[in-house]
């Protein structure tokens, strides 16, 4: 199975998406969007920006563990990774987003 985007609607009525890797693990989670169309546009932005290594910003959580964010050309955050135990595993997460995002289909779990 290749990676895929899953759009979900939260209990608050807002939408978000996750990018799942080929093994089904979440590698990137979006912000909340007020409408489903916003989430779809966010997916398109991930697809466009994931191939550009310069769009990934490596960060450290308060406990020193690594994570990354993917930013659009305008500098705004599109998605955020989980917290990783090592920098090497974070780099694998970035590689997974770069590989899976450009062609990943949308599996829409949200109500239309």
MODELLER restraints for C-alpha pairs under 7 A, 6 or more apart:
rsr = mdl.restraints
at = mdl.atoms
rsr.add(forms.Gaussian(group=physical.xy_distance, feature=features.Distance(at['CA:1:A'], at['CA:22:A']), mean=5.32, stdev=0.5))
rsr.add(forms.Gaussian(group=physical.xy_distance, feature=features.Distance(at['CA:2:A'], at['CA:21:A']), mean=6.97, stdev=0.5))
rsr.add(forms.Gaussian(group=physical.xy_distance, feature=features.Distance(at['CA:2:A'], at['CA:22:A']), mean=4.57, stdev=0.5))
rsr.add(forms.Gaussian(group=physical.xy_distance, feature=features.Distance(at['CA:2:A'], at['CA:100:A']), mean=6.96, stdev=0.5))
rsr.add(forms.Gaussian(group=physical.xy_distance, feature=features.Distance(at['CA:3:A'], at['CA:20:A']), mean=5.34, stdev=0.5))
rsr.add(forms.Gaussian(group=physical.xy_distance, feature=features.Distance(at['CA:3:A'], at['CA:21:A']), mean=4.42, stdev=0.5))
rsr.add(forms.Gaussian(group=physical.xy_distance, feature=features.Distance(at['CA:3:A'], at['CA:22:A']), mean=4.45, stdev=0.5))
rsr.add(forms.Gaussian(group=physical.xy_distance, feature=features.Distance(at['CA:3:A'], at['CA:100:A']), mean=5.14, stdev=0.5))
rsr.add(forms.Gaussian(group=physical.xy_distance, feature=features.Distance(at['CA:3:A'], at['CA:104:A']), mean=5.48, stdev=0.5))
rsr.add(forms.Gaussian(group=physical.xy_distance, feature=features.Distance(at['CA:4:A'], at['CA:19:A']), mean=5.78, stdev=0.5))
rsr.add(forms.Gaussian(group=physical.xy_distance, feature=features.Distance(at['CA:4:A'], at['CA:20:A']), mean=5.35, stdev=0.5))
rsr.add(forms.Gaussian(group=physical.xy_distance, feature=features.Distance(at['CA:4:A'], at['CA:21:A']), mean=6.89, stdev=0.5))
rsr.add(forms.Gaussian(group=physical.xy_distance, feature=features.Distance(at['CA:4:A'], at['CA:104:A']), mean=4.59, stdev=0.5))
rsr.add(forms.Gaussian(group=physical.xy_distance, feature=features.Distance(at['CA:4:A'], at['CA:105:A']), mean=5.13, stdev=0.5))
rsr.add(forms.Gaussian(group=physical.xy_distance, feature=features.Distance(at['CA:4:A'], at['CA:106:A']), mean=5.91, stdev=0.5))
rsr.add(forms.Gaussian(group=physical.xy_distance, feature=features.Distance(at['CA:4:A'], at['CA:107:A']), mean=6.74, stdev=0.5))
rsr.add(forms.Gaussian(group=physical.xy_distance, feature=features.Distance(at['CA:5:A'], at['CA:17:A']), mean=6.43, stdev=0.5))
rsr.add(forms.Gaussian(group=physical.xy_distance, feature=features.Distance(at['CA:5:A'], at['CA:18:A']), mean=5.58, stdev=0.5))
rsr.add(forms.Gaussian(group=physical.xy_distance, feature=features.Distance(at['CA:5:A'], at['CA:19:A']), mean=4.47, stdev=0.5))
rsr.add(forms.Gaussian(group=physical.xy_distance, feature=features.Distance(at['CA:5:A'], at['CA:20:A']), mean=6.16, stdev=0.5))
rsr.add(forms.Gaussian(group=physical.xy_distance, feature=features.Distance(at['CA:5:A'], at['CA:104:A']), mean=6.37, stdev=0.5))
rsr.add(forms.Gaussian(group=physical.xy_distance, feature=features.Distance(at['CA:5:A'], at['CA:105:A']), mean=6.10, stdev=0.5))
rsr.add(forms.Gaussian(group=physical.xy_distance, feature=features.Distance(at['CA:5:A'], at['CA:106:A']), mean=4.66, stdev=0.5))
rsr.add(forms.Gaussian(group=physical.xy_distance, feature=features.Distance(at['CA:5:A'], at['CA:107:A']), mean=5.90, stdev=0.5))
rsr.add(forms.Gaussian(group=physical.xy_distance, feature=features.Distance(at['CA:6:A'], at['CA:17:A']), mean=5.34, stdev=0.5))
rsr.add(forms.Gaussian(group=physical.xy_distance, feature=features.Distance(at['CA:6:A'], at['CA:18:A']), mean=5.30, stdev=0.5))
rsr.add(forms.Gaussian(group=physical.xy_distance, feature=features.Distance(at['CA:6:A'], at['CA:19:A']), mean=6.49, stdev=0.5))
rsr.add(forms.Gaussian(group=physical.xy_distance, feature=features.Distance(at['CA:6:A'], at['CA:106:A']), mean=5.83, stdev=0.5))
rsr.add(forms.Gaussian(group=physical.xy_distance, feature=features.Distance(at['CA:6:A'], at['CA:107:A']), mean=4.80, stdev=0.5))
rsr.add(forms.Gaussian(group=physical.xy_distance, feature=features.Distance(at['CA:6:A'], at['CA:108:A']), mean=5.51, stdev=0.5))
rsr.add(forms.Gaussian(group=physical.xy_distance, feature=features.Distance(at['CA:6:A'], at['CA:109:A']), mean=6.36, stdev=0.5))
rsr.add(forms.Gaussian(group=physical.xy_distance, feature=features.Distance(at['CA:7:A'], at['CA:15:A']), mean=6.91, stdev=0.5))
rsr.add(forms.Gaussian(group=physical.xy_distance, feature=features.Distance(at['CA:7:A'], at['CA:16:A']), mean=5.74, stdev=0.5))
rsr.add(forms.Gaussian(group=physical.xy_distance, feature=features.Distance(at['CA:7:A'], at['CA:17:A']), mean=4.24, stdev=0.5))
rsr.add(forms.Gaussian(group=physical.xy_distance, feature=features.Distance(at['CA:7:A'], at['CA:18:A']), mean=6.64, stdev=0.5))
rsr.add(forms.Gaussian(group=physical.xy_distance, feature=features.Distance(at['CA:7:A'], at['CA:107:A']), mean=6.64, stdev=0.5))
rsr.add(forms.Gaussian(group=physical.xy_distance, feature=features.Distance(at['CA:7:A'], at['CA:108:A']), mean=4.89, stdev=0.5))
rsr.add(forms.Gaussian(group=physical.xy_distance, feature=features.Distance(at['CA:7:A'], at['CA:109:A']), mean=5.56, stdev=0.5))
rsr.add(forms.Gaussian(group=physical.xy_distance, feature=features.Distance(at['CA:7:A'], at['CA:110:A']), mean=5.82, stdev=0.5))
rsr.add(forms.Gaussian(group=physical.xy_distance, feature=features.Distance(at['CA:8:A'], at['CA:15:A']), mean=5.61, stdev=0.5))
rsr.add(forms.Gaussian(group=physical.xy_distance, feature=features.Distance(at['CA:8:A'], at['CA:16:A']), mean=5.53, stdev=0.5))
rsr.add(forms.Gaussian(group=physical.xy_distance, feature=features.Distance(at['CA:8:A'], at['CA:17:A']), mean=6.01, stdev=0.5))
rsr.add(forms.Gaussian(group=physical.xy_distance, feature=features.Distance(at['CA:8:A'], at['CA:108:A']), mean=6.86, stdev=0.5))
rsr.add(forms.Gaussian(group=physical.xy_distance, feature=features.Distance(at['CA:8:A'], at['CA:109:A']), mean=5.17, stdev=0.5))
rsr.add(forms.Gaussian(group=physical.xy_distance, feature=features.Distance(at['CA:8:A'], at['CA:110:A']), mean=4.49, stdev=0.5))
rsr.add(forms.Gaussian(group=physical.xy_distance, feature=features.Distance(at['CA:9:A'], at['CA:15:A']), mean=4.40, stdev=0.5))
rsr.add(forms.Gaussian(group=physical.xy_distance, feature=features.Distance(at['CA:9:A'], at['CA:16:A']), mean=6.53, stdev=0.5))
rsr.add(forms.Gaussian(group=physical.xy_distance, feature=features.Distance(at['CA:9:A'], at['CA:110:A']), mean=5.00, stdev=0.5))
rsr.add(forms.Gaussian(group=physical.xy_distance, feature=features.Distance(at['CA:14:A'], at['CA:32:A']), mean=6.01, stdev=0.5))
rsr.add(forms.Gaussian(group=physical.xy_distance, feature=features.Distance(at['CA:14:A'], at['CA:33:A']), mean=5.55, stdev=0.5))
rsr.add(forms.Gaussian(group=physical.xy_distance, feature=features.Distance(at['CA:14:A'], at['CA:34:A']), mean=4.90, stdev=0.5))
rsr.add(forms.Gaussian(group=physical.xy_distance, feature=features.Distance(at['CA:14:A'], at['CA:35:A']), mean=6.25, stdev=0.5))
rsr.add(forms.Gaussian(group=physical.xy_distance, feature=features.Distance(at['CA:15:A'], at['CA:32:A']), mean=5.45, stdev=0.5))
rsr.add(forms.Gaussian(group=physical.xy_distance, feature=features.Distance(at['CA:15:A'], at['CA:33:A']), mean=4.98, stdev=0.5))
rsr.add(forms.Gaussian(group=physical.xy_distance, feature=features.Distance(at['CA:15:A'], at['CA:34:A']), mean=6.31, stdev=0.5))
rsr.add(forms.Gaussian(group=physical.xy_distance, feature=features.Distance(at['CA:15:A'], at['CA:35:A']), mean=6.10, stdev=0.5))
rsr.add(forms.Gaussian(group=physical.xy_distance, feature=features.Distance(at['CA:15:A'], at['CA:36:A']), mean=5.80, stdev=0.5))
rsr.add(forms.Gaussian(group=physical.xy_distance, feature=features.Distance(at['CA:15:A'], at['CA:39:A']), mean=6.25, stdev=0.5))
rsr.add(forms.Gaussian(group=physical.xy_distance, feature=features.Distance(at['CA:16:A'], at['CA:30:A']), mean=5.64, stdev=0.5))
rsr.add(forms.Gaussian(group=physical.xy_distance, feature=features.Distance(at['CA:16:A'], at['CA:31:A']), mean=6.12, stdev=0.5))
rsr.add(forms.Gaussian(group=physical.xy_distance, feature=features.Distance(at['CA:16:A'], at['CA:32:A']), mean=4.95, stdev=0.5))
rsr.add(forms.Gaussian(group=physical.xy_distance, feature=features.Distance(at['CA:16:A'], at['CA:33:A']), mean=6.10, stdev=0.5))
rsr.add(forms.Gaussian(group=physical.xy_distance, feature=features.Distance(at['CA:16:A'], at['CA:39:A']), mean=5.82, stdev=0.5))
rsr.add(forms.Gaussian(group=physical.xy_distance, feature=features.Distance(at['CA:17:A'], at['CA:29:A']), mean=5.96, stdev=0.5))
rsr.add(forms.Gaussian(group=physical.xy_distance, feature=features.Distance(at['CA:17:A'], at['CA:30:A']), mean=5.47, stdev=0.5))
rsr.add(forms.Gaussian(group=physical.xy_distance, feature=features.Distance(at['CA:17:A'], at['CA:39:A']), mean=6.45, stdev=0.5))
rsr.add(forms.Gaussian(group=physical.xy_distance, feature=features.Distance(at['CA:18:A'], at['CA:26:A']), mean=6.20, stdev=0.5))
rsr.add(forms.Gaussian(group=physical.xy_distance, feature=features.Distance(at['CA:18:A'], at['CA:28:A']), mean=5.62, stdev=0.5))
rsr.add(forms.Gaussian(group=physical.xy_distance, feature=features.Distance(at['CA:18:A'], at['CA:29:A']), mean=4.51, stdev=0.5))
rsr.add(forms.Gaussian(group=physical.xy_distance, feature=features.Distance(at['CA:18:A'], at['CA:30:A']), mean=6.42, stdev=0.5))
rsr.add(forms.Gaussian(group=physical.xy_distance, feature=features.Distance(at['CA:19:A'], at['CA:26:A']), mean=5.74, stdev=0.5))
rsr.add(forms.Gaussian(group=physical.xy_distance, feature=features.Distance(at['CA:19:A'], at['CA:27:A']), mean=5.81, stdev=0.5))
rsr.add(forms.Gaussian(group=physical.xy_distance, feature=features.Distance(at['CA:19:A'], at['CA:28:A']), mean=5.11, stdev=0.5))
rsr.add(forms.Gaussian(group=physical.xy_distance, feature=features.Distance(at['CA:19:A'], at['CA:29:A']), mean=6.53, stdev=0.5))
rsr.add(forms.Gaussian(group=physical.xy_distance, feature=features.Distance(at['CA:20:A'], at['CA:26:A']), mean=4.41, stdev=0.5))
rsr.add(forms.Gaussian(group=physical.xy_distance, feature=features.Distance(at['CA:20:A'], at['CA:27:A']), mean=5.80, stdev=0.5))
rsr.add(forms.Gaussian(group=physical.xy_distance, feature=features.Distance(at['CA:21:A'], at['CA:27:A']), mean=6.41, stdev=0.5))
rsr.add(forms.Gaussian(group=physical.xy_distance, feature=features.Distance(at['CA:21:A'], at['CA:96:A']), mean=6.47, stdev=0.5))
rsr.add(forms.Gaussian(group=physical.xy_distance, feature=features.Distance(at['CA:21:A'], at['CA:100:A']), mean=6.62, stdev=0.5))
rsr.add(forms.Gaussian(group=physical.xy_distance, feature=features.Distance(at['CA:27:A'], at['CA:81:A']), mean=5.56, stdev=0.5))
rsr.add(forms.Gaussian(group=physical.xy_distance, feature=features.Distance(at['CA:27:A'], at['CA:82:A']), mean=6.69, stdev=0.5))
rsr.add(forms.Gaussian(group=physical.xy_distance, feature=features.Distance(at['CA:27:A'], at['CA:93:A']), mean=6.06, stdev=0.5))
rsr.add(forms.Gaussian(group=physical.xy_distance, feature=features.Distance(at['CA:27:A'], at['CA:97:A']), mean=6.83, stdev=0.5))
rsr.add(forms.Gaussian(group=physical.xy_distance, feature=features.Distance(at['CA:28:A'], at['CA:79:A']), mean=5.74, stdev=0.5))
rsr.add(forms.Gaussian(group=physical.xy_distance, feature=features.Distance(at['CA:28:A'], at['CA:80:A']), mean=5.29, stdev=0.5))
rsr.add(forms.Gaussian(group=physical.xy_distance, feature=features.Distance(at['CA:28:A'], at['CA:81:A']), mean=4.57, stdev=0.5))
rsr.add(forms.Gaussian(group=physical.xy_distance, feature=features.Distance(at['CA:29:A'], at['CA:79:A']), mean=5.17, stdev=0.5))
rsr.add(forms.Gaussian(group=physical.xy_distance, feature=features.Distance(at['CA:29:A'], at['CA:80:A']), mean=5.32, stdev=0.5))
rsr.add(forms.Gaussian(group=physical.xy_distance, feature=features.Distance(at['CA:29:A'], at['CA:81:A']), mean=6.26, stdev=0.5))
rsr.add(forms.Gaussian(group=physical.xy_distance, feature=features.Distance(at['CA:30:A'], at['CA:78:A']), mean=5.99, stdev=0.5))
rsr.add(forms.Gaussian(group=physical.xy_distance, feature=features.Distance(at['CA:30:A'], at['CA:79:A']), mean=4.23, stdev=0.5))
rsr.add(forms.Gaussian(group=physical.xy_distance, feature=features.Distance(at['CA:30:A'], at['CA:80:A']), mean=6.38, stdev=0.5))
rsr.add(forms.Gaussian(group=physical.xy_distance, feature=features.Distance(at['CA:31:A'], at['CA:79:A']), mean=6.50, stdev=0.5))
rsr.add(forms.Gaussian(group=physical.xy_distance, feature=features.Distance(at['CA:33:A'], at['CA:39:A']), mean=5.90, stdev=0.5))
rsr.add(forms.Gaussian(group=physical.xy_distance, feature=features.Distance(at['CA:42:A'], at['CA:78:A']), mean=6.54, stdev=0.5))
rsr.add(forms.Gaussian(group=physical.xy_distance, feature=features.Distance(at['CA:45:A'], at['CA:72:A']), mean=6.82, stdev=0.5))
rsr.add(forms.Gaussian(group=physical.xy_distance, feature=features.Distance(at['CA:46:A'], at['CA:78:A']), mean=6.74, stdev=0.5))
rsr.add(forms.Gaussian(group=physical.xy_distance, feature=features.Distance(at['CA:46:A'], at['CA:101:A']), mean=6.65, stdev=0.5))
rsr.add(forms.Gaussian(group=physical.xy_distance, feature=features.Distance(at['CA:47:A'], at['CA:101:A']), mean=5.12, stdev=0.5))
rsr.add(forms.Gaussian(group=physical.xy_distance, feature=features.Distance(at['CA:47:A'], at['CA:102:A']), mean=4.25, stdev=0.5))
rsr.add(forms.Gaussian(group=physical.xy_distance, feature=features.Distance(at['CA:48:A'], at['CA:102:A']), mean=6.69, stdev=0.5))
rsr.add(forms.Gaussian(group=physical.xy_distance, feature=features.Distance(at['CA:49:A'], at['CA:55:A']), mean=6.51, stdev=0.5))
rsr.add(forms.Gaussian(group=physical.xy_distance, feature=features.Distance(at['CA:49:A'], at['CA:72:A']), mean=6.23, stdev=0.5))
rsr.add(forms.Gaussian(group=physical.xy_distance, feature=features.Distance(at['CA:50:A'], at['CA:97:A']), mean=6.37, stdev=0.5))
rsr.add(forms.Gaussian(group=physical.xy_distance, feature=features.Distance(at['CA:50:A'], at['CA:98:A']), mean=4.86, stdev=0.5))
rsr.add(forms.Gaussian(group=physical.xy_distance, feature=features.Distance(at['CA:50:A'], at['CA:101:A']), mean=6.42, stdev=0.5))
rsr.add(forms.Gaussian(group=physical.xy_distance, feature=features.Distance(at['CA:50:A'], at['CA:102:A']), mean=6.84, stdev=0.5))
rsr.add(forms.Gaussian(group=physical.xy_distance, feature=features.Distance(at['CA:51:A'], at['CA:98:A']), mean=5.25, stdev=0.5))
rsr.add(forms.Gaussian(group=physical.xy_distance, feature=features.Distance(at['CA:55:A'], at['CA:70:A']), mean=5.64, stdev=0.5))
rsr.add(forms.Gaussian(group=physical.xy_distance, feature=features.Distance(at['CA:55:A'], at['CA:71:A']), mean=5.16, stdev=0.5))
rsr.add(forms.Gaussian(group=physical.xy_distance, feature=features.Distance(at['CA:55:A'], at['CA:72:A']), mean=6.66, stdev=0.5))
rsr.add(forms.Gaussian(group=physical.xy_distance, feature=features.Distance(at['CA:56:A'], at['CA:68:A']), mean=6.56, stdev=0.5))
rsr.add(forms.Gaussian(group=physical.xy_distance, feature=features.Distance(at['CA:56:A'], at['CA:69:A']), mean=5.78, stdev=0.5))
rsr.add(forms.Gaussian(group=physical.xy_distance, feature=features.Distance(at['CA:56:A'], at['CA:70:A']), mean=4.68, stdev=0.5))
rsr.add(forms.Gaussian(group=physical.xy_distance, feature=features.Distance(at['CA:56:A'], at['CA:71:A']), mean=6.38, stdev=0.5))
rsr.add(forms.Gaussian(group=physical.xy_distance, feature=features.Distance(at['CA:57:A'], at['CA:68:A']), mean=5.49, stdev=0.5))
rsr.add(forms.Gaussian(group=physical.xy_distance, feature=features.Distance(at['CA:57:A'], at['CA:69:A']), mean=5.28, stdev=0.5))
rsr.add(forms.Gaussian(group=physical.xy_distance, feature=features.Distance(at['CA:57:A'], at['CA:70:A']), mean=6.36, stdev=0.5))
rsr.add(forms.Gaussian(group=physical.xy_distance, feature=features.Distance(at['CA:58:A'], at['CA:67:A']), mean=6.13, stdev=0.5))
rsr.add(forms.Gaussian(group=physical.xy_distance, feature=features.Distance(at['CA:58:A'], at['CA:68:A']), mean=4.50, stdev=0.5))
rsr.add(forms.Gaussian(group=physical.xy_distance, feature=features.Distance(at['CA:58:A'], at['CA:69:A']), mean=6.71, stdev=0.5))
rsr.add(forms.Gaussian(group=physical.xy_distance, feature=features.Distance(at['CA:59:A'], at['CA:66:A']), mean=5.75, stdev=0.5))
rsr.add(forms.Gaussian(group=physical.xy_distance, feature=features.Distance(at['CA:59:A'], at['CA:67:A']), mean=5.42, stdev=0.5))
rsr.add(forms.Gaussian(group=physical.xy_distance, feature=features.Distance(at['CA:59:A'], at['CA:68:A']), mean=5.57, stdev=0.5))
rsr.add(forms.Gaussian(group=physical.xy_distance, feature=features.Distance(at['CA:60:A'], at['CA:66:A']), mean=4.47, stdev=0.5))
rsr.add(forms.Gaussian(group=physical.xy_distance, feature=features.Distance(at['CA:60:A'], at['CA:67:A']), mean=6.03, stdev=0.5))
rsr.add(forms.Gaussian(group=physical.xy_distance, feature=features.Distance(at['CA:65:A'], at['CA:83:A']), mean=6.45, stdev=0.5))
rsr.add(forms.Gaussian(group=physical.xy_distance, feature=features.Distance(at['CA:65:A'], at['CA:84:A']), mean=6.15, stdev=0.5))
rsr.add(forms.Gaussian(group=physical.xy_distance, feature=features.Distance(at['CA:65:A'], at['CA:85:A']), mean=5.96, stdev=0.5))
rsr.add(forms.Gaussian(group=physical.xy_distance, feature=features.Distance(at['CA:65:A'], at['CA:86:A']), mean=6.86, stdev=0.5))
rsr.add(forms.Gaussian(group=physical.xy_distance, feature=features.Distance(at['CA:66:A'], at['CA:83:A']), mean=5.94, stdev=0.5))
rsr.add(forms.Gaussian(group=physical.xy_distance, feature=features.Distance(at['CA:66:A'], at['CA:84:A']), mean=5.45, stdev=0.5))
rsr.add(forms.Gaussian(group=physical.xy_distance, feature=features.Distance(at['CA:66:A'], at['CA:85:A']), mean=6.94, stdev=0.5))
rsr.add(forms.Gaussian(group=physical.xy_distance, feature=features.Distance(at['CA:66:A'], at['CA:86:A']), mean=6.55, stdev=0.5))
rsr.add(forms.Gaussian(group=physical.xy_distance, feature=features.Distance(at['CA:66:A'], at['CA:87:A']), mean=5.91, stdev=0.5))
rsr.add(forms.Gaussian(group=physical.xy_distance, feature=features.Distance(at['CA:66:A'], at['CA:90:A']), mean=6.55, stdev=0.5))
rsr.add(forms.Gaussian(group=physical.xy_distance, feature=features.Distance(at['CA:67:A'], at['CA:81:A']), mean=5.80, stdev=0.5))
rsr.add(forms.Gaussian(group=physical.xy_distance, feature=features.Distance(at['CA:67:A'], at['CA:82:A']), mean=6.18, stdev=0.5))
rsr.add(forms.Gaussian(group=physical.xy_distance, feature=features.Distance(at['CA:67:A'], at['CA:83:A']), mean=4.94, stdev=0.5))
rsr.add(forms.Gaussian(group=physical.xy_distance, feature=features.Distance(at['CA:67:A'], at['CA:84:A']), mean=5.92, stdev=0.5))
rsr.add(forms.Gaussian(group=physical.xy_distance, feature=features.Distance(at['CA:67:A'], at['CA:90:A']), mean=6.11, stdev=0.5))
rsr.add(forms.Gaussian(group=physical.xy_distance, feature=features.Distance(at['CA:68:A'], at['CA:80:A']), mean=6.01, stdev=0.5))
rsr.add(forms.Gaussian(group=physical.xy_distance, feature=features.Distance(at['CA:68:A'], at['CA:81:A']), mean=5.48, stdev=0.5))
rsr.add(forms.Gaussian(group=physical.xy_distance, feature=features.Distance(at['CA:69:A'], at['CA:77:A']), mean=6.59, stdev=0.5))
rsr.add(forms.Gaussian(group=physical.xy_distance, feature=features.Distance(at['CA:69:A'], at['CA:79:A']), mean=5.72, stdev=0.5))
rsr.add(forms.Gaussian(group=physical.xy_distance, feature=features.Distance(at['CA:69:A'], at['CA:80:A']), mean=4.37, stdev=0.5))
rsr.add(forms.Gaussian(group=physical.xy_distance, feature=features.Distance(at['CA:69:A'], at['CA:81:A']), mean=6.23, stdev=0.5))
rsr.add(forms.Gaussian(group=physical.xy_distance, feature=features.Distance(at['CA:70:A'], at['CA:77:A']), mean=5.91, stdev=0.5))
rsr.add(forms.Gaussian(group=physical.xy_distance, feature=features.Distance(at['CA:70:A'], at['CA:78:A']), mean=5.63, stdev=0.5))
rsr.add(forms.Gaussian(group=physical.xy_distance, feature=features.Distance(at['CA:70:A'], at['CA:79:A']), mean=5.35, stdev=0.5))
rsr.add(forms.Gaussian(group=physical.xy_distance, feature=features.Distance(at['CA:70:A'], at['CA:80:A']), mean=6.40, stdev=0.5))
rsr.add(forms.Gaussian(group=physical.xy_distance, feature=features.Distance(at['CA:71:A'], at['CA:77:A']), mean=4.38, stdev=0.5))
rsr.add(forms.Gaussian(group=physical.xy_distance, feature=features.Distance(at['CA:71:A'], at['CA:78:A']), mean=5.34, stdev=0.5))
rsr.add(forms.Gaussian(group=physical.xy_distance, feature=features.Distance(at['CA:72:A'], at['CA:78:A']), mean=6.31, stdev=0.5))
rsr.add(forms.Gaussian(group=physical.xy_distance, feature=features.Distance(at['CA:84:A'], at['CA:90:A']), mean=5.73, stdev=0.5))
